[in-house]
Amino acid sequence: MLYDTLRATASALGKVVYRPTIEGVENIPPSGPVILAGNHLSFSDSVVIPLAVPRRVRFLAKAAYFEGPGVKGRLSRFTFTALGAVPVRRGSSREALDALELGLRALKDGEAFAIYPEGTRSRDGRLYRGRTGVAHLAMESGAPVVPFALSGTERIQPIGARIPRVAEITIRFGTPMVFGPDHYGGRKPGPARRAITDEIMAAIQRLSGQEEAGVYNAYPGRDDA
């Protein structure tokens, strides 16, 4: 109830202020498990997506957003919790596996789960190579993958900016992609996950039009979502 109320209010306000262009939202199944996989340009992406999608969306967010002190910390914790975020710590392989397990649990519960295969936001606007966790989720859950592309969110809150700005944004959702356990049959799990991830990233690139970096994006400092 809290999520529905907050989403409806914030979505209406956001559409008045930002007048976003939203394309292909009909590609998102109205119920059942679905993985939303997209590019990552800004801290604000994790606010924009839950407000643009007409159903509850779960996503991963840094544990720091839930642990801050004072009024600001409480407001951050309330906002991210209400939007459907799941707190995770980032760094070790064990923590990465724990994050994937949280995502798989959400999918098995029939929820929509959003993920940024690049791992962290792009600081130069290019699309970085996808990490294979998205393929693991797709193969283990059998859930369809709906690729999406954001543009303009990097102007809402540029790196280093504390106050959001008004900017035109576009959100495009692509055709659902389905990858079962037998997809790319005959390949070992590792190569299969790599091939599936590359296929998903190619779909994201077609939607976004971004230049491909061809390498993995490094995890910089604490200011990344």
C-alpha positions as CSV (number, residue, x, y, z in Angstrom):
1,M,0.0,0.0,0.0
2,L,2.8,2.4,0.9
3,Y,4.6,1.6,-2.3
4,D,1.5,2.1,-4.5
5,T,0.6,5.4,-2.8
6,L,4.2,6.8,-3.1
7,R,4.6,5.6,-6.6
8,A,1.3,7.0,-7.8
9,T,2.0,10.4,-6.2
10,A,5.7,10.7,-7.2
11,S,5.0,9.4,-10.7
12,A,2.3,12.0,-11.3
13,L,4.5,14.7,-9.9
14,G,7.5,13.5,-11.9
15,K,5.5,13.5,-15.2
16,V,4.4,17.1,-14.6
17,V,7.9,18.3,-13.8
18,Y,10.0,16.3,-16.2
19,R,7.5,15.3,-18.9
20,P,9.4,12.1,-19.7
21,T,9.0,10.3,-23.0
22,I,8.2,6.6,-22.2
23,E,8.2,4.1,-25.0
24,G,7.4,0.4,-25.1
25,V,5.9,0.1,-21.5
26,E,3.4,-2.4,-23.0
27,N,6.4,-4.8,-23.3
28,I,6.5,-5.2,-19.5
29,P,4.3,-8.2,-18.4
30,P,1.6,-6.9,-16.0
31,S,2.2,-9.8,-13.6
32,G,4.7,-12.6,-13.0
33,P,8.5,-12.5,-12.8
34,V,10.3,-10.2,-15.2
35,I,13.9,-8.9,-15.3
36,L,14.3,-5.3,-16.4
37,A,17.9,-4.9,-17.6
38,G,19.2,-1.5,-18.7
39,N,21.9,1.1,-18.9
40,H,23.0,3.1,-16.0
41,L,23.8,6.8,-16.3
42,S,22.8,8.5,-13.0
43,F,21.9,8.0,-9.3
44,S,18.4,9.1,-10.4
45,D,17.9,6.0,-12.6
46,S,16.8,3.9,-9.6
47,V,14.1,6.5,-8.9
48,V,13.0,7.0,-12.5
49,I,12.5,3.3,-13.3
50,P,10.1,2.4,-10.4
51,L,8.1,5.5,-11.2
52,A,7.9,4.7,-14.9
53,V,6.9,1.0,-14.6
54,P,3.2,0.4,-13.9
55,R,3.9,-2.3,-11.3
56,R,6.1,-2.8,-8.3
57,V,9.8,-3.1,-9.1
58,R,12.5,-4.5,-6.8
59,F,16.1,-3.3,-7.3
60,L,19.5,-3.4,-5.5
61,A,20.8,-0.3,-3.8
62,K,23.9,0.4,-1.8
63,A,23.6,-0.4,1.9
64,A,24.9,3.1,2.6
65,Y,21.6,4.5,1.5
66,F,19.8,2.7,4.3
67,E,22.4,3.5,7.1
68,G,22.9,7.2,7.0
69,P,22.5,9.2,10.3
70,G,20.0,12.0,11.1
71,V,17.0,13.3,9.2
72,K,18.8,12.9,5.8
73,G,19.6,9.3,6.6
74,R,16.0,8.5,7.7
75,L,14.6,10.2,4.6
76,S,16.9,8.2,2.3
77,R,16.0,4.9,4.1
78,F,12.3,5.6,3.8
79,T,12.5,6.6,0.2
80,F,14.5,3.6,-1.0
81,T,12.5,1.2,1.1
82,A,9.2,2.6,-0.2
83,L,10.5,2.4,-3.8
84,G,11.3,-1.3,-3.5
85,A,15.0,-1.2,-3.0
86,V,17.0,-4.1,-1.5
87,P,20.1,-3.0,0.4
88,V,23.4,-4.8,-0.6
89,R,27.0,-4.4,0.1
90,R,29.3,-4.3,-2.9
91,G,32.9,-5.5,-3.2
92,S,33.6,-9.1,-2.7
93,S,32.5,-12.1,-4.8
94,R,30.5,-13.4,-1.8
95,E,28.5,-10.1,-1.7
96,A,27.9,-10.3,-5.4
97,L,26.5,-13.8,-5.1
98,D,24.3,-12.7,-2.2
99,A,22.9,-9.8,-4.3
100,L,22.0,-12.3,-7.1
101,E,20.3,-14.5,-4.6
102,L,18.2,-11.6,-3.4
103,G,17.2,-10.9,-7.1
104,L,16.4,-14.6,-7.7
105,R,14.3,-14.7,-4.6
106,A,12.3,-11.7,-5.8
107,L,11.8,-13.3,-9.2
108,K,10.6,-16.6,-7.7
109,D,8.1,-14.6,-5.7
110,G,6.7,-13.3,-9.1
111,E,8.1,-9.8,-8.9
112,A,9.7,-7.5,-11.4
113,F,13.4,-7.1,-10.7
114,A,15.6,-4.3,-12.2
115,I,19.3,-4.7,-12.8
116,Y,22.1,-2.7,-14.4
117,P,24.4,-5.3,-16.1
118,E,27.2,-2.6,-16.3
119,G,27.5,-2.9,-12.5
120,T,27.8,0.8,-11.9
121,R,26.9,4.0,-13.7
122,S,28.7,5.2,-16.7
123,R,30.7,8.4,-16.1
124,D,31.4,9.1,-19.8
125,G,28.1,8.2,-21.4
126,R,29.4,5.1,-23.1
127,L,27.8,1.6,-22.6
128,Y,30.1,-0.7,-20.8
129,R,30.4,-4.5,-21.1
130,G,27.7,-6.3,-19.1
131,R,28.5,-8.6,-16.1
132,T,27.0,-12.0,-16.4
133,G,24.8,-11.9,-13.3
134,V,21.8,-10.9,-15.4
135,A,22.2,-14.1,-17.5
136,H,22.4,-16.1,-14.3
137,L,19.1,-14.7,-13.1
138,A,17.4,-15.3,-16.5
139,M,18.6,-18.9,-16.8
140,E,17.9,-19.8,-13.2
141,S,14.4,-18.2,-13.0
142,G,13.2,-18.6,-16.6
143,A,11.8,-15.0,-16.3
144,P,11.7,-12.9,-19.5
145,V,14.3,-10.1,-19.8
146,V,12.9,-6.7,-20.9
147,P,15.8,-4.5,-22.0
148,F,15.5,-0.8,-21.3
149,A,17.4,2.3,-22.1
150,L,17.5,5.6,-20.3
151,S,18.7,8.9,-21.7
152,G,18.8,12.3,-20.1
153,T,19.0,11.1,-16.5
154,E,22.7,12.0,-16.4
155,R,21.5,15.7,-16.7
156,I,19.1,15.4,-13.8
157,Q,21.9,14.8,-11.3
158,P,25.3,15.0,-12.8
159,I,28.2,13.4,-10.9
160,G,29.0,15.7,-7.9
161,A,25.7,17.5,-8.0
162,R,23.6,17.4,-4.8
163,I,20.4,19.0,-6.0
164,P,18.4,17.4,-8.9
165,R,17.9,19.5,-12.0
166,V,15.0,19.5,-14.5
167,A,16.0,17.8,-17.8
168,E,14.2,16.0,-20.6
169,I,14.4,12.2,-20.2
170,T,13.5,9.3,-22.4
171,I,12.9,5.7,-21.2
172,R,12.6,2.9,-23.9
173,F,11.5,-0.6,-23.1
174,G,12.3,-3.3,-25.7
175,T,10.8,-6.6,-26.7
176,P,11.0,-9.3,-24.0
177,M,13.8,-11.9,-24.4
178,V,13.5,-15.4,-22.9
179,F,16.5,-17.5,-21.9
180,G,15.9,-20.9,-20.4
181,P,18.4,-23.4,-18.9
182,D,18.9,-25.0,-22.4
183,H,19.6,-21.7,-24.2
184,Y,22.8,-22.0,-26.1
185,G,22.6,-25.7,-25.5
186,G,25.8,-27.6,-25.5
187,R,27.8,-24.7,-24.0
188,K,29.2,-24.8,-20.5
189,P,27.4,-22.5,-18.1
190,G,30.2,-19.8,-18.2
191,P,30.2,-19.3,-22.0
192,A,26.4,-19.5,-22.1
193,R,26.0,-16.8,-19.5
194,R,28.5,-14.6,-21.4
195,A,26.7,-15.1,-24.7
196,I,23.3,-14.3,-23.2
197,T,24.7,-11.2,-21.4
198,D,26.2,-10.0,-24.7
199,E,22.8,-10.5,-26.4
200,I,21.1,-8.5,-23.7
201,M,23.6,-5.7,-23.9
202,A,23.3,-5.5,-27.7
203,A,19.5,-5.0,-27.2
204,I,20.2,-2.3,-24.7
205,Q,22.6,-0.6,-27.1
206,R,20.0,-0.6,-29.9
207,L,17.6,1.1,-27.6
208,S,20.1,3.7,-26.2
209,G,22.3,4.3,-29.3
210,Q,25.3,4.6,-26.9
211,E,28.8,4.1,-28.0
212,E,30.1,0.8,-26.7
213,A,33.1,1.0,-24.5
214,G,34.2,-2.6,-25.1
215,V,35.5,-3.0,-21.5
216,Y,34.1,-3.4,-18.0
217,N,33.2,-0.4,-16.0
218,A,35.3,0.0,-12.9
219,Y,33.7,0.6,-9.5
220,P,34.8,4.1,-8.4
221,G,34.0,5.8,-5.1
222,R,31.1,5.8,-2.7
223,D,29.0,8.2,-4.7
224,D,27.8,5.6,-7.1
225,A,24.3,4.0,-7.0
